[in-house]
Amino acid sequence: MKNKITGINRTLFELETGILIFGAVCQIFVFLPEDKAGYSAGLWMGILLAAVSAVHMWWSLDRALDLGESQAVKRMGAHNVLRYCFIVAAFALIAISGIGNPLSAFLGIMSLKASAYMHFITRKISAKIYGEEIFPPKEEPVKEQDG
């Protein structure tokens, strides 16, 4: 299992781990309202949307790095719009169908942002699985000589 996990991009793994941790913490508070099933379903649909969005961001960034600057900007912009349209369509489907609570789904999709802020926690988890990152030595800047 460790080989399978370490085959995943480390930053993506940390982001996905943070999304799941945030979802688990929010699930504790889902038991407070009357409509527990609706809130829980909405939350986990939002978590799923966040996880899929994270993978799509990683994938589109990875592909854009192979392009020139102007093409990369255009491609990333197109993928951002595509991702946002998908999220809006999913929220509309959740709201119209009544499968889950749209507000808790929004909380779930916000786990993407919360996960970015929890980087200091997910970095420790990642270090236990992947091992410590070894960075190359920092190069000193070349000083200009006068005269």
Secondary structure, DSSP 4 states (H G I P E B T S, - for coil): -HHHHHTS-HHHHHHHHHHHHHHHHHHHHHTSSS-HHHHHHHHHHHHHHHHHHHHHHHHHHHHHTTS-HHHHHHHHHHHHHHHHHHHHHHHHHHHHH-SS-HHHHHHHHTHHHHHHHTHHHHHHHHHHHH----PPPPPPPPPPPP-
